[in-house]
Amino acid sequence: MRTCALYDSTVKTIGFDEIRVRYRQQRRNLIKEIIISQLTGGLLDEYISTKTAELVKEEDRQLFVEDVKENLREIDRSRIAGLGITLEQLDMERDAELESMIKP
């Protein structure tokens, strides 16, 4: 009982992203597919929206999409462990993203 109370107070203190935890595997698989496919811009948004509708309960979708986009913004070489992608795939995805930003 005391352990549960300590856990509850720790969760309240550091915060707990239930959506991130509940859909961890789905989010990681989605990010992997985005990186491998080198999706950017409108295609990226469309893919995230379509897959989210398939994988996530409607009431959780907005927060799930926010988590996915945050992960994509912050992903780097130190954060790909367990995703099933290589450093080269990550670098290629980043190059494609940069190229799409400078295209007219």
Secondary structure by P-SEA (a helix, b strand, c coil): caaaaaaaaaaaacccaaaaaaaaaaaaaaaaaaaaaccccaaaaaaaaaaaaacccccccaaaaaaaaaaaacccccccccccccaaaaaaaaaaaaaaaacc
